């Protein structure tokens, strides 16, 4: 799946969910997915820092 297909898929999914869920459910889902994204970004940043530190200590 290329970047355009991914964008279309995500937009279609959002529209489908918006039709099926209440405003309250969408609000909770949105907040939950934001938290998931932020948590994954934190994990990836920590991994990158650990990898950089490990690579620097080998020099």
mmCIF file of the N, C-alpha and C atoms, coordinates in Angstrom:
data_MODEL
# 
_entry.id   MODEL 
# 
loop_
_atom_site.group_PDB 
_atom_site.id 
_atom_site.type_symbol 
_atom_site.label_atom_id 
_atom_site.label_alt_id 
_atom_site.label_comp_id 
_atom_site.label_asym_id 
_atom_site.label_entity_id 
_atom_site.label_seq_id 
_atom_site.pdbx_PDB_ins_code 
_atom_site.Cartn_x 
_atom_site.Cartn_y 
_atom_site.Cartn_z 
_atom_site.occupancy 
_atom_site.B_iso_or_equiv 
_atom_site.pdbx_formal_charge 
_atom_site.auth_seq_id 
_atom_site.auth_comp_id 
_atom_site.auth_asym_id 
_atom_site.auth_atom_id 
_atom_site.pdbx_PDB_model_num 
ATOM 1   N N  . UNK A 1 1  ? 0.852   -1.174 0.000  1.00 0.00 ? 1  UNK A N  1 
ATOM 2   C CA . UNK A 1 1  ? 0.000   0.000  0.000  1.00 0.00 ? 1  UNK A CA 1 
ATOM 3   C C  . UNK A 1 1  ? 0.896   1.235  0.000  1.00 0.00 ? 1  UNK A C  1 
ATOM 4   N N  . UNK A 1 2  ? 0.721   2.103  -0.978 1.00 0.00 ? 2  UNK A N  1 
ATOM 5   C CA . UNK A 1 2  ? 1.537   3.312  -1.019 1.00 0.00 ? 2  UNK A CA 1 
ATOM 6   C C  . UNK A 1 2  ? 0.907   4.408  -0.163 1.00 0.00 ? 2  UNK A C  1 
ATOM 7   N N  . UNK A 1 3  ? 1.577   5.556  -0.091 1.00 0.00 ? 3  UNK A N  1 
ATOM 8   C CA . UNK A 1 3  ? 1.110   6.622  0.806  1.00 0.00 ? 3  UNK A CA 1 
ATOM 9   C C  . UNK A 1 3  ? -0.260  7.175  0.419  1.00 0.00 ? 3  UNK A C  1 
ATOM 10  N N  . UNK A 1 4  ? -0.561  7.231  -0.865 1.00 0.00 ? 4  UNK A N  1 
ATOM 11  C CA . UNK A 1 4  ? -1.886  7.719  -1.291 1.00 0.00 ? 4  UNK A CA 1 
ATOM 12  C C  . UNK A 1 4  ? -2.978  6.722  -0.936 1.00 0.00 ? 4  UNK A C  1 
ATOM 13  N N  . UNK A 1 5  ? -2.709  5.459  -1.142 1.00 0.00 ? 5  UNK A N  1 
ATOM 14  C CA . UNK A 1 5  ? -3.691  4.428  -0.783 1.00 0.00 ? 5  UNK A CA 1 
ATOM 15  C C  . UNK A 1 5  ? -3.936  4.422  0.721  1.00 0.00 ? 5  UNK A C  1 
ATOM 16  N N  . UNK A 1 6  ? -2.871  4.606  1.486  1.00 0.00 ? 6  UNK A N  1 
ATOM 17  C CA . UNK A 1 6  ? -3.003  4.649  2.941  1.00 0.00 ? 6  UNK A CA 1 
ATOM 18  C C  . UNK A 1 6  ? -3.867  5.828  3.366  1.00 0.00 ? 6  UNK A C  1 
ATOM 19  N N  . UNK A 1 7  ? -3.650  6.985  2.765  1.00 0.00 ? 7  UNK A N  1 
ATOM 20  C CA . UNK A 1 7  ? -4.440  8.172  3.084  1.00 0.00 ? 7  UNK A CA 1 
ATOM 21  C C  . UNK A 1 7  ? -5.911  7.955  2.758  1.00 0.00 ? 7  UNK A C  1 
ATOM 22  N N  . UNK A 1 8  ? -6.183  7.377  1.614  1.00 0.00 ? 8  UNK A N  1 
ATOM 23  C CA . UNK A 1 8  ? -7.578  7.103  1.217  1.00 0.00 ? 8  UNK A CA 1 
ATOM 24  C C  . UNK A 1 8  ? -8.212  6.098  2.172  1.00 0.00 ? 8  UNK A C  1 
ATOM 25  N N  . UNK A 1 9  ? -7.460  5.064  2.540  1.00 0.00 ? 9  UNK A N  1 
ATOM 26  C CA . UNK A 1 9  ? -7.978  4.059  3.473  1.00 0.00 ? 9  UNK A CA 1 
ATOM 27  C C  . UNK A 1 9  ? -8.338  4.683  4.809  1.00 0.00 ? 9  UNK A C  1 
ATOM 28  N N  . UNK A 1 10 ? -7.444  5.498  5.351  1.00 0.00 ? 10 UNK A N  1 
ATOM 29  C CA . UNK A 1 10 ? -7.683  6.112  6.662  1.00 0.00 ? 10 UNK A CA 1 
ATOM 30  C C  . UNK A 1 10 ? -8.883  7.058  6.599  1.00 0.00 ? 10 UNK A C  1 
ATOM 31  N N  . UNK A 1 11 ? -8.989  7.830  5.533  1.00 0.00 ? 11 UNK A N  1 
ATOM 32  C CA . UNK A 1 11 ? -10.137 8.743  5.380  1.00 0.00 ? 11 UNK A CA 1 
ATOM 33  C C  . UNK A 1 11 ? -11.446 7.977  5.267  1.00 0.00 ? 11 UNK A C  1 
ATOM 34  N N  . UNK A 1 12 ? -11.424 6.896  4.508  1.00 0.00 ? 12 UNK A N  1 
ATOM 35  C CA . UNK A 1 12 ? -12.621 6.066  4.366  1.00 0.00 ? 12 UNK A CA 1 
ATOM 36  C C  . UNK A 1 12 ? -13.011 5.444  5.699  1.00 0.00 ? 12 UNK A C  1 
ATOM 37  N N  . UNK A 1 13 ? -12.032 4.980  6.431  1.00 0.00 ? 13 UNK A N  1 
ATOM 38  C CA . UNK A 1 13 ? -12.295 4.403  7.750  1.00 0.00 ? 13 UNK A CA 1 
ATOM 39  C C  . UNK A 1 13 ? -12.901 5.451  8.685  1.00 0.00 ? 13 UNK A C  1 
ATOM 40  N N  . UNK A 1 14 ? -12.362 6.653  8.671  1.00 0.00 ? 14 UNK A N  1 
ATOM 41  C CA . UNK A 1 14 ? -12.887 7.721  9.524  1.00 0.00 ? 14 UNK A CA 1 
ATOM 42  C C  . UNK A 1 14 ? -14.334 8.035  9.179  1.00 0.00 ? 14 UNK A C  1 
ATOM 43  N N  . UNK A 1 15 ? -14.638 8.130  7.902  1.00 0.00 ? 15 UNK A N  1 
ATOM 44  C CA . UNK A 1 15 ? -16.016 8.415  7.482  1.00 0.00 ? 15 UNK A CA 1 
ATOM 45  C C  . UNK A 1 15 ? -16.960 7.289  7.870  1.00 0.00 ? 15 UNK A C  1 
ATOM 46  N N  . UNK A 1 16 ? -16.521 6.063  7.710  1.00 0.00 ? 16 UNK A N  1 
ATOM 47  C CA . UNK A 1 16 ? -17.347 4.908  8.073  1.00 0.00 ? 16 UNK A CA 1 
ATOM 48  C C  . UNK A 1 16 ? -17.622 4.898  9.574  1.00 0.00 ? 16 UNK A C  1 
ATOM 49  N N  . UNK A 1 17 ? -16.593 5.137  10.369 1.00 0.00 ? 17 UNK A N  1 
ATOM 50  C CA . UNK A 1 17 ? -16.778 5.180  11.822 1.00 0.00 ? 17 UNK A CA 1 
ATOM 51  C C  . UNK A 1 17 ? -17.704 6.318  12.224 1.00 0.00 ? 17 UNK A C  1 
ATOM 52  N N  . UNK A 1 18 ? -17.569 7.459  11.561 1.00 0.00 ? 18 UNK A N  1 
ATOM 53  C CA . UNK A 1 18 ? -18.409 8.614  11.888 1.00 0.00 ? 18 UNK A CA 1 
ATOM 54  C C  . UNK A 1 18 ? -19.885 8.318  11.643 1.00 0.00 ? 18 UNK A C  1 
ATOM 55  N N  . UNK A 1 19 ? -20.168 7.481  10.671 1.00 0.00 ? 19 UNK A N  1 
ATOM 56  C CA . UNK A 1 19 ? -21.554 7.120  10.367 1.00 0.00 ? 19 UNK A CA 1 
ATOM 57  C C  . UNK A 1 19 ? -22.112 6.099  11.360 1.00 0.00 ? 19 UNK A C  1 
ATOM 58  N N  . UNK A 1 20 ? -21.224 5.316  11.977 1.00 0.00 ? 20 UNK A N  1 
ATOM 59  C CA . UNK A 1 20 ? -21.666 4.205  12.824 1.00 0.00 ? 20 UNK A CA 1 
ATOM 60  C C  . UNK A 1 20 ? -21.646 4.520  14.325 1.00 0.00 ? 20 UNK A C  1 
ATOM 61  N N  . UNK A 1 21 ? -20.860 5.520  14.723 1.00 0.00 ? 21 UNK A N  1 
ATOM 62  C CA . UNK A 1 21 ? -20.678 5.789  16.146 1.00 0.00 ? 21 UNK A CA 1 
ATOM 63  C C  . UNK A 1 21 ? -21.355 7.092  16.558 1.00 0.00 ? 21 UNK A C  1 
ATOM 64  N N  . UNK A 1 22 ? -21.691 7.167  17.835 1.00 0.00 ? 22 UNK A N  1 
ATOM 65  C CA . UNK A 1 22 ? -22.258 8.406  18.371 1.00 0.00 ? 22 UNK A CA 1 
ATOM 66  C C  . UNK A 1 22 ? -21.145 9.435  18.541 1.00 0.00 ? 22 UNK A C  1 
ATOM 67  N N  . UNK A 1 23 ? -21.526 10.658 18.797 1.00 0.00 ? 23 UNK A N  1 
ATOM 68  C CA . UNK A 1 23 ? -20.548 11.719 19.039 1.00 0.00 ? 23 UNK A CA 1 
ATOM 69  C C  . UNK A 1 23 ? -19.670 11.371 20.232 1.00 0.00 ? 23 UNK A C  1 
ATOM 70  N N  . UNK A 1 24 ? -20.278 10.848 21.282 1.00 0.00 ? 24 UNK A N  1 
ATOM 71  C CA . UNK A 1 24 ? -19.517 10.480 22.479 1.00 0.00 ? 24 UNK A CA 1 
ATOM 72  C C  . UNK A 1 24 ? -18.523 9.359  22.174 1.00 0.00 ? 24 UNK A C  1 
ATOM 73  N N  . UNK A 1 25 ? -18.959 8.370  21.415 1.00 0.00 ? 25 UNK A N  1 
ATOM 74  C CA . UNK A 1 25 ? -18.075 7.258  21.051 1.00 0.00 ? 25 UNK A CA 1 
ATOM 75  C C  . UNK A 1 25 ? -16.915 7.738  20.170 1.00 0.00 ? 25 UNK A C  1 
ATOM 76  N N  . UNK A 1 26 ? -17.218 8.631  19.235 1.00 0.00 ? 26 UNK A N  1 
ATOM 77  C CA . UNK A 1 26 ? -16.159 9.175  18.378 1.00 0.00 ? 26 UNK A CA 1 
ATOM 78  C C  . UNK A 1 26 ? -15.154 9.998  19.181 1.00 0.00 ? 26 UNK A C  1 
ATOM 79  N N  . UNK A 1 27 ? -15.659 10.755 20.137 1.00 0.00 ? 27 UNK A N  1 
ATOM 80  C CA . UNK A 1 27 ? -14.774 11.559 20.986 1.00 0.00 ? 27 UNK A CA 1 
ATOM 81  C C  . UNK A 1 27 ? -13.821 10.662 21.760 1.00 0.00 ? 27 UNK A C  1 
ATOM 82  N N  . UNK A 1 28 ? -14.343 9.611  22.346 1.00 0.00 ? 28 UNK A N  1 
ATOM 83  C CA . UNK A 1 28 ? -13.505 8.684  23.104 1.00 0.00 ? 28 UNK A CA 1 
ATOM 84  C C  . UNK A 1 28 ? -12.521 7.959  22.203 1.00 0.00 ? 28 UNK A C  1 
ATOM 85  N N  . UNK A 1 29 ? -12.977 7.500  21.047 1.00 0.00 ? 29 UNK A N  1 
ATOM 86  C CA . UNK A 1 29 ? -12.091 6.810  20.112 1.00 0.00 ? 29 UNK A CA 1 
ATOM 87  C C  . UNK A 1 29 ? -10.974 7.726  19.647 1.00 0.00 ? 29 UNK A C  1 
ATOM 88  N N  . UNK A 1 30 ? -11.313 8.954  19.329 1.00 0.00 ? 30 UNK A N  1 
ATOM 89  C CA . UNK A 1 30 ? -10.314 9.921  18.886 1.00 0.00 ? 30 UNK A CA 1 
ATOM 90  C C  . UNK A 1 30 ? -9.256  10.155 19.958 1.00 0.00 ? 30 UNK A C  1 
ATOM 91  N N  . UNK A 1 31 ? -9.694  10.384 21.180 1.00 0.00 ? 31 UNK A N  1 
ATOM 92  C CA . UNK A 1 31 ? -8.750  10.618 22.281 1.00 0.00 ? 31 UNK A CA 1 
ATOM 93  C C  . UNK A 1 31 ? -7.874  9.389  22.522 1.00 0.00 ? 31 UNK A C  1 
ATOM 94  N N  . UNK A 1 32 ? -8.457  8.214  22.417 1.00 0.00 ? 32 UNK A N  1 
ATOM 95  C CA . UNK A 1 32 ? -7.717  6.972  22.616 1.00 0.00 ? 32 UNK A CA 1 
ATOM 96  C C  . UNK A 1 32 ? -6.649  6.786  21.536 1.00 0.00 ? 32 UNK A C  1 
ATOM 97  N N  . UNK A 1 33 ? -7.014  7.075  20.287 1.00 0.00 ? 33 UNK A N  1 
ATOM 98  C CA . UNK A 1 33 ? -6.052  6.922  19.196 1.00 0.00 ? 33 UNK A CA 1 
ATOM 99  C C  . UNK A 1 33 ? -4.933  7.959  19.259 1.00 0.00 ? 33 UNK A C  1 
ATOM 100 N N  . UNK A 1 34 ? -5.260  9.158  19.737 1.00 0.00 ? 34 UNK A N  1 
ATOM 101 C CA . UNK A 1 34 ? -4.214  10.171 19.940 1.00 0.00 ? 34 UNK A CA 1 
ATOM 102 C C  . UNK A 1 34 ? -3.230  9.680  20.997 1.00 0.00 ? 34 UNK A C  1 
ATOM 103 N N  . UNK A 1 35 ? -3.755  9.139  22.090 1.00 0.00 ? 35 UNK A N  1 
ATOM 104 C CA . UNK A 1 35 ? -2.896  8.616  23.144 1.00 0.00 ? 35 UNK A CA 1 
ATOM 105 C C  . UNK A 1 35 ? -2.041  7.470  22.621 1.00 0.00 ? 35 UNK A C  1 
ATOM 106 N N  . UNK A 1 36 ? -2.617  6.590  21.825 1.00 0.00 ? 36 UNK A N  1 
ATOM 107 C CA . UNK A 1 36 ? -1.864  5.485  21.233 1.00 0.00 ? 36 UNK A CA 1 
ATOM 108 C C  . UNK A 1 36 ? -0.723  6.019  20.374 1.00 0.00 ? 36 UNK A C  1 
ATOM 109 N N  . UNK A 1 37 ? -1.014  6.993  19.522 1.00 0.00 ? 37 UNK A N  1 
ATOM 110 C CA . UNK A 1 37 ? 0.012   7.578  18.666 1.00 0.00 ? 37 UNK A CA 1 
ATOM 111 C C  . UNK A 1 37 ? 1.122   8.230  19.471 1.00 0.00 ? 37 UNK A C  1 
ATOM 112 N N  . UNK A 1 38 ? 0.748   8.960  20.503 1.00 0.00 ? 38 UNK A N  1 
ATOM 113 C CA . UNK A 1 38 ? 1.750   9.603  21.356 1.00 0.00 ? 38 UNK A CA 1 
ATOM 114 C C  . UNK A 1 38 ? 2.601   8.575  22.090 1.00 0.00 ? 38 UNK A C  1 
ATOM 115 N N  . UNK A 1 39 ? 1.977   7.515  22.569 1.00 0.00 ? 39 UNK A N  1 
ATOM 116 C CA . UNK A 1 39 ? 2.722   6.462  23.272 1.00 0.00 ? 39 UNK A CA 1 
ATOM 117 C C  . UNK A 1 39 ? 3.694   5.760  22.329 1.00 0.00 ? 39 UNK A C  1 
ATOM 118 N N  . UNK A 1 40 ? 3.253   5.481  21.107 1.00 0.00 ? 40 UNK A N  1 
ATOM 119 C CA . UNK A 1 40 ? 4.151   4.857  20.129 1.00 0.00 ? 40 UNK A CA 1 
ATOM 120 C C  . UNK A 1 40 ? 5.309   5.779  19.777 1.00 0.00 ? 40 UNK A C  1 
ATOM 121 N N  . UNK A 1 41 ? 5.034   7.066  19.647 1.00 0.00 ? 41 UNK A N  1 
ATOM 122 C CA . UNK A 1 41 ? 6.113   8.028  19.358 1.00 0.00 ? 41 UNK A CA 1 
ATOM 123 C C  . UNK A 1 41 ? 7.129   8.067  20.495 1.00 0.00 ? 41 UNK A C  1 
ATOM 124 N N  . UNK A 1 42 ? 6.658   7.997  21.729 1.00 0.00 ? 42 UNK A N  1 
ATOM 125 C CA . UNK A 1 42 ? 7.558   7.975  22.882 1.00 0.00 ? 42 UNK A CA 1 
ATOM 126 C C  . UNK A 1 42 ? 8.417   6.719  22.878 1.00 0.00 ? 42 UNK A C  1 
ATOM 127 N N  . UNK A 1 43 ? 7.806   5.580  22.603 1.00 0.00 ? 43 UNK A N  1 
ATOM 128 C CA . UNK A 1 43 ? 8.543   4.313  22.549 1.00 0.00 ? 43 UNK A CA 1 
ATOM 129 C C  . UNK A 1 43 ? 9.598   4.349  21.447 1.00 0.00 ? 43 UNK A C  1 
ATOM 130 N N  . UNK A 1 44 ? 9.237   4.837  20.275 1.00 0.00 ? 44 UNK A N  1 
ATOM 131 C CA . UNK A 1 44 ? 10.185  4.907  19.159 1.00 0.00 ? 44 UNK A CA 1 
ATOM 132 C C  . UNK A 1 44 ? 11.340  5.855  19.461 1.00 0.00 ? 44 UNK A C  1 
ATOM 133 N N  . UNK A 1 45 ? 11.038  6.989  20.088 1.00 0.00 ? 45 UNK A N  1 
ATOM 134 C CA . UNK A 1 45 ? 12.090  7.931  20.458 1.00 0.00 ? 45 UNK A CA 1 
ATOM 135 C C  . UNK A 1 45 ? 13.056  7.299  21.448 1.00 0.00 ? 45 UNK A C  1 
ATOM 136 N N  . UNK A 1 46 ? 12.540  6.602  22.429 1.00 0.00 ? 46 UNK A N  1 
ATOM 137 C CA . UNK A 1 46 ? 13.384  5.926  23.419 1.00 0.00 ? 46 UNK A CA 1 
ATOM 138 C C  . UNK A 1 46 ? 14.252  4.869  22.748 1.00 0.00 ? 46 UNK A C  1 
ATOM 139 N N  . UNK A 1 47 ? 13.686  4.108  21.829 1.00 0.00 ? 47 UNK A N  1 
ATOM 140 C CA . UNK A 1 47 ? 14.464  3.106  21.097 1.00 0.00 ? 47 UNK A CA 1 
ATOM 141 C C  . UNK A 1 47 ? 15.605  3.754  20.317 1.00 0.00 ? 47 UNK A C  1 
ATOM 142 N N  . UNK A 1 48 ? 15.276  4.846  19.623 1.00 0.00 ? 48 UNK A N  1 
ATOM 143 C CA . UNK A 1 48 ? 16.296  5.529  18.835 1.00 0.00 ? 48 UNK A CA 1 
ATOM 144 C C  . UNK A 1 48 ? 17.415  6.055  19.715 1.00 0.00 ? 48 UNK A C  1 
ATOM 145 N N  . UNK A 1 49 ? 17.060  6.616  20.859 1.00 0.00 ? 49 UNK A N  1 
ATOM 146 C CA . UNK A 1 49 ? 18.075  7.129  21.781 1.00 0.00 ? 49 UNK A CA 1 
ATOM 147 C C  . UNK A 1 49 ? 18.960  6.006  22.316 1.00 0.00 ? 49 UNK A C  1 
ATOM 148 N N  . UNK A 1 50 ? 18.344  4.871  22.628 1.00 0.00 ? 50 UNK A N  1 
ATOM 149 C CA . UNK A 1 50 ? 19.117  3.733  23.122 1.00 0.00 ? 50 UNK A CA 1 
ATOM 150 C C  . UNK A 1 50 ? 20.047  3.190  22.038 1.00 0.00 ? 50 UNK A C  1 
ATOM 151 N N  . UNK A 1 51 ? 19.556  3.144  20.793 1.00 0.00 ? 51 UNK A N  1 
ATOM 152 C CA . UNK A 1 51 ? 20.380  2.667  19.683 1.00 0.00 ? 51 UNK A CA 1 
ATOM 153 C C  . UNK A 1 51 ? 21.548  3.614  19.430 1.00 0.00 ? 51 UNK A C  1 
ATOM 154 N N  . UNK A 1 52 ? 21.291  4.926  19.484 1.00 0.00 ? 52 UNK A N  1 
ATOM 155 C CA . UNK A 1 52 ? 22.358  5.910  19.297 1.00 0.00 ? 52 UNK A CA 1 
ATOM 156 C C  . UNK A 1 52 ? 23.390  5.801  20.404 1.00 0.00 ? 52 UNK A C  1 
ATOM 157 N N  . UNK A 1 53 ? 22.920  5.641  21.627 1.00 0.00 ? 53 UNK A N  1 
ATOM 158 C CA . UNK A 1 53 ? 23.820  5.526  22.771 1.00 0.00 ? 53 UNK A CA 1 
ATOM 159 C C  . UNK A 1 53 ? 24.670  4.281  22.650 1.00 0.00 ? 53 UNK A C  1 
ATOM 160 N N  . UNK A 1 54 ? 24.056  3.189  22.227 1.00 0.00 ? 54 UNK A N  1 
ATOM 161 C CA . UNK A 1 54 ? 24.779  1.929  22.050 1.00 0.00 ? 54 UNK A CA 1 
ATOM 162 C C  . UNK A 1 54 ? 25.820  2.043  20.938 1.00 0.00 ? 54 UNK A C  1 
ATOM 163 N N  . UNK A 1 55 ? 25.449  2.701  19.849 1.00 0.00 ? 55 UNK A N  1 
ATOM 164 C CA . UNK A 1 55 ? 26.381  2.867  18.721 1.00 0.00 ? 55 UNK A CA 1 
ATOM 165 C C  . UNK A 1 55 ? 27.538  3.771  19.113 1.00 0.00 ? 55 UNK A C  1 
ATOM 166 N N  . UNK A 1 56 ? 27.264  4.811  19.892 1.00 0.00 ? 56 UNK A N  1 
ATOM 167 C CA . UNK A 1 56 ? 28.320  5.735  20.323 1.00 0.00 ? 56 UNK A CA 1 
ATOM 168 C C  . UNK A 1 56 ? 29.279  5.082  21.309 1.00 0.00 ? 56 UNK A C  1 
ATOM 169 N N  . UNK A 1 57 ? 28.768  4.185  22.129 1.00 0.00 ? 57 UNK A N  1 
ATOM 170 C CA . UNK A 1 57 ? 29.634  3.537  23.114 1.00 0.00 ? 57 UNK A CA 1 
ATOM 171 C C  . UNK A 1 57 ? 30.562  2.509  22.462 1.00 0.00 ? 57 UNK A C  1 
ATOM 172 N N  . UNK A 1 58 ? 30.216  2.054  21.255 1.00 0.00 ? 58 UNK A N  1 
ATOM 173 C CA . UNK A 1 58 ? 31.063  1.107  20.547 1.00 0.00 ? 58 UNK A CA 1 
ATOM 174 C C  . UNK A 1 58 ? 32.242  1.788  19.847 1.00 0.00 ? 58 UNK A C  1 
ATOM 175 N N  . UNK A 1 59 ? 32.148  3.117  19.703 1.00 0.00 ? 59 UNK A N  1 
ATOM 176 C CA . UNK A 1 59 ? 33.212  3.858  19.013 1.00 0.00 ? 59 UNK A CA 1 
ATOM 177 C C  . UNK A 1 59 ? 34.425  4.027  19.853 1.00 0.00 ? 59 UNK A C  1 
# 
